[in-house]
Structure formats: structure tokens, C-alpha cells
Amino acid sequence: MAASGDETMSAKGTIEARLESLKEEHRVLGIRLEELNGRRHLTPEEEVERSTIRKKKLFLKDQMSSIARGPVSGPPPWPGASRVSPPPA
């Protein structure tokens, strides 16, 4: 069953809202990371926080890129799936 125009617009708005939310979180983390990087010495806890923020920012960037690319059609969804031969006709 095809989605109606209203459903498509609603989904698009939801996707755009999610993308904006990710961008904002990425921006806020960037500010905190700059604060930590600007310090001469970090406590062990701050070192862990800095590392965690870097990882979270990369994760968010991947999520934003994934949303920007849109639905994936192409390569198989799991490793090695392309090596599976189709069933005989």
C-alpha cells in the first residue's frame, strides 16, 4: 500500500526534525570538547569524558550522514550476502 501525501510529508518532517536534533547535539558536544581541549591538564575523568565525546560526535556524524543519504538500496544488508548465489530457476 502506498503512503499518502500527508504521511510522506509527516515522515519527511520527522526525519528533518531528527536531523536537526542530531546536529544540535553534535554542536553542543563540540563546544564541550573545545572546552576540554583548551585546558592545559585534564583529570583522568576529563580524559574519559573527552574520549567519550569524540566517539559520540563520530556516531552522530554517521547518523546524520545516513539520514542525508536516505533509504539504502543496493548492497546486501549483511557481510558476505553478495556471495550467496540465488536459488536455481
Steps between C-alpha positions, in 0.01 A plus 500: 500500500646837402537778754272796458638849439426601859683196638799572275511864613469394863783248464714761327435746784589235755824421320590869477423546870720202587781638284476840671505331841815308407666817368422686822635220718815486283544876537459491879750216529741697282484794739577276798783332309652840423484585871682181591756539222570855617614382841867450569445190716205265525402278788462130421122551505529786251719283275226237499238766435702639208538155349129428546404831340722431197337161451150641547569779248618242243191289566274804454682596180445149365132522591465837326675367189276196497188717517632732229563205267144384542375145466764253392446288195792306377747284684369217716425580865748251647865409432548227248144511369620589151680165489177309547382370167134545410279191507487303175225600259 
